[in-house]
Amino acid sequence: MKIGYALGRVGDLTKGDWLEVRCSCGHVGIVNPVDLHRESPLTTLEALEPRYRCGKCRRRGRVIVAVLDNR
């Protein structure tokens, strides 16, 4: 499993890729890229970071988005 940190765009994600959303409080969540269907393919993964709210501490903007690649 490879991890690539917020370098790409939503349109670059392929079948089998998942997003790991890691908060500074230590909570880790997994997002299926299918859930990003409303986002423009040109949206960068870094631009998604301020939009996510941690499921544990409920704070927004403290996360890092990474791609989990199962290839």
C-alpha positions, -999 to +999 in steps of 0.1 A: +000+000+000+015+033-011+006+066+004+009+098-016+003+131+002-019+158-013-001+162-046-029+154-071-063+164-081-097+147-077-097+138-114-064+119-110-079+094-086-084+060-102-104+028-093-089+013-062-077+046-047-090+057-013-084+089+006-070+088+041-080+119+062-057+122+092-064+148+119-038+164+142-057+149+172-047+114+159-081+103+144-079+087+109-108+083+085-111+067+051-131+083+023-142+066-009-134+089-039-169+081-053-181+104-025-163+133-042-186+132-073-197+168-066-162+181-067-146+194-099-120+171-114-096+200-112-099+204-074-066+197-057-066+173-027-050+201-007-081+222-013-102+195+003-083+197+036-100+228+051-135+213+042-132+182+063-143+181+099-127+155+122-151+129+134-135+128+168-126+163+179-151+180+155-126+207+145-123+217+109-091+225+090-067+203+110-065+174+086-041+161+060-056+142+030-035+114+015-042+088-012-041+052-003-031+033-034-038-005-034-019-012-066 
